[in-house]
Amino acid sequence: MSESIDKYKINYFLDQLTVKEYKFAMKTIPKMLNISMNTFHNYRRIKIGETQDIPYEKVKLMEILFDTESGALENTKMNGKSLVQLLKGQ
């Protein structure tokens, strides 16, 4: 079973909407993000591990539109070392 996971929870949040809200969202979100419907569909299909990404500003706007807290749209958490840790060789 090699199912790829979406990088962002856009589809999850859309699935929580009623049919009326979903139809409204599908018309409104691309307009609010100033992108085409095709680009929005591409955003929905980005998988973890792909180099394609959504610009930060667009992610933040979608979090506002979905009325969720910052970071809730990501499906994975990024980990890394701070500059201080890198400087100390950790």
C-alpha positions in Angstrom: 0.0 0.0 0.0 1.9 3.0 -1.3 -0.7 5.8 -0.8 0.8 9.3 -1.0 -0.4 11.8 1.6 -1.4 15.4 0.7 1.1 18.0 1.9 -1.8 20.3 3.0 -5.2 19.5 4.6 -7.1 21.6 2.0 -9.3 18.6 1.0 -9.9 17.8 4.7 -11.2 21.3 5.4 -13.3 21.3 2.2 -14.9 17.9 3.2 -16.1 19.4 6.5 -18.3 21.9 4.6 -21.9 21.5 3.7 -22.7 21.2 0.0 -23.8 24.8 -0.1 -20.6 26.0 1.7 -18.5 23.8 -0.6 -19.9 25.2 -3.7 -19.4 28.7 -2.3 -15.8 27.9 -1.3 -14.9 26.5 -4.7 -15.9 29.8 -6.3 -14.6 32.1 -3.6 -11.2 30.7 -2.5 -9.5 31.0 -5.9 -10.8 34.6 -6.2 -9.6 35.5 -2.7 -6.2 34.0 -3.4 -6.0 35.7 -6.8 -5.3 32.4 -8.6 -7.0 30.3 -11.2 -9.3 27.4 -10.4 -6.8 25.1 -12.0 -4.0 26.4 -9.7 -6.3 25.8 -6.7 -6.9 22.2 -7.8 -3.1 21.8 -8.2 -2.6 23.1 -4.6 -5.1 20.5 -3.4 -3.1 17.6 -5.1 0.4 18.4 -3.8 1.8 15.4 -2.0 4.4 15.1 0.8 7.8 14.9 -0.7 7.1 16.9 -3.8 9.1 20.0 -4.5 6.0 22.0 -5.5 4.7 24.2 -2.7 2.1 26.8 -2.0 3.4 30.4 -1.4 3.3 31.3 2.3 0.9 34.2 1.8 -1.6 31.9 0.1 -1.4 29.3 2.9 -2.0 32.0 5.5 -5.0 33.3 3.6 -6.5 29.8 3.4 -6.0 29.3 7.1 -8.0 32.6 7.6 -10.7 31.5 5.1 -11.0 28.0 6.8 -11.1 29.8 10.2 -8.3 27.7 11.7 -5.1 28.4 13.7 -1.8 29.1 12.1 -0.1 25.9 10.9 -3.3 23.8 10.9 -3.2 23.5 7.1 0.1 21.6 7.0 -0.1 17.8 7.1 3.5 17.4 8.4 5.7 19.3 10.7 9.1 20.4 9.5 12.0 19.7 11.8 15.5 21.1 11.7 18.3 22.7 13.6 18.6 26.3 14.6 21.5 28.5 13.5 23.0 28.2 17.0 22.9 24.4 16.9 24.4 24.4 13.4 27.2 26.8 14.6 28.0 24.6 17.5 28.1 21.5 15.3 25.2 19.7 16.8 
